[in-house]
Amino acid sequence: MEFFDFINQITILQENILLKRFVIIFIYAFLAKAVDIFVDRGLSRIAARTRIKTDDKLIKYFHAPICLTLLGFGILHALALGPLGEPWELILPQTTKSVLLILWLIASIRILNWIVEQYMTGAHEKGKIGKDLFMVMKNVLRVIVIVAGLIWLLSIWQINLTPLFASAGIAGIAVALAAKDTLANFFGGISIFMDNAYKVGEYIILDSGERGEVVEIGIRSTRIKTRDDVIVTVPNSIIANSKIINESAPIPRFRIRVPVGVAYGSEIDKVEKVLLAVADANSNIEKEPEPRVRLRVFADSSINYELLCWVKDPRDKGLEVHNLLKAAYKAFAEHDISIPFPQRDIHIKTSRKQLCSGDEIPAKSSL
């Protein structure tokens, strides 16, 4: 601050306070212009050579506010040199501070919009969040910044905020009671997005049993398209507090179980090889992890196996079970492996009267 001490020692400036104010403003304006040139011809060119685009955006948004803030500091410094008289004593400094606040508020909103768009647009493209929920969250963040700026602006002008907060509290309670379901659904949508339980395009099973593809995560609800091409709409407040099975996570592939029964007396090793060959011949079955066959139970009429394999997408579950069962039936026919069906033996008891009459009595009947 030696330079400003030197200015204070100049006699003509001591005698003319208005001239002194203009000199100080001129000095700050000179510093602001120097910073402007440095940023424009130095930092901007260096940032343009980097592969990262973040520094270019930050320089773009902060360039003008920094230069104008230096000029504003000069005005405040000049106004603080001595009394201005009423009403300028209050109006000029507060107006300058308000202009600087609005300047930085605009810059903050622009930076916030850019950050939100960079992050949330990527999330929307990956299917993590619906378009309408994305826009609402973006606007909510913008409103928070604006409200905080307005409160700061009122405090600059020394306006008592107590009645305002009291009124806002009463109004907030009324709005919350009137729109509690809407708010619950909105915050349920936010919790779904933050928890990343599922995203658009994934297959989920609801607690109530519905299974389908998530087609939209909205402000109020999540929409699921079932395999019957029916849209099921579930409020976010309900789905956020329910048990959800995500068949597409953590990886898209899905394991299917194909039950198969063969007759007693079949060669169990041969049955296993035939089933593995059926799975290997299906191009829609994943090779890793490898398909496997498990003997599950000795049932009343059959030996029950289960063919375990993985499909590339949960939506192919029903189709591939169908294809594998068809292929297994044909393969069993080619290798003389019997597929049993339930049989019952019926024994008919006769009375003594029938025995004495000599009537022909069937001893056993098989169905």
C-alpha angles and dihedrals in degrees: 000000000000090000092059090046087056090052091052090057094056107106099213090053091049090054096044110047092178091057090048090054092052091049092053092047089049091052092051090046089053090051090048091052091048090053089047092054092045093052095041098046100026118028095031093054092046091049091048090060094056124087092227114092095195095081091052091054094046092051090048094052098039098041100083097035093054094050094045091045090058089052090048091052088053091054091048090048091051093048091051093060094087147337116305100192129236130341095005092061089073104024103053100048093041092047091051092049091047092052090050091048093050090047092055091040090058091046091049092051091050092049092045092050091050094048093046093048092049094051104032096041088057089048090050092049090051089052097247096124139023122246096244093048089048091054093046093051090048092052093045091056090048091051091050091055092046094049091049089050093050091050090051090048092053090049090053089058089046094241114165107248098188096091089044093053091046092052092045090051093053092045090047092054091050092049092046092052093046095047102030093126092049091048091047090053092046094051089042088058090049091050090050090052094045094046091045089214090157140341139207112296096028126117117238137175116219125221088251092057103258114139125196151112120294105239100171141008104202139177095267106019150008118241121213126190112212126209087261088063090249120141114227114196117202123183112243092232089061098041092048089060098041134089108260125190111206109201092185097056141125085002127007097239117098131203118232128196118215113192115211130177127201132186123266110264094041118133101256095202090052091049090053093050092049093051092048090050090052091053092045092053092056109091093201093061116094116243091208117082091032119238114256139193124221128190105224111177146346099240129192095268105011150028105250121217132179123214109210119196141142129247123205095238132023090230088068093059099102096038095051094047086055092049094047093050091051092048092047092052092053093044092051090052091051093050097042094246111153123225104208129218128201116279131186131196116216120202117197117209117209132206126238090252091063090048093053094047090057095232116164109259122198108226099201139005126195124204 
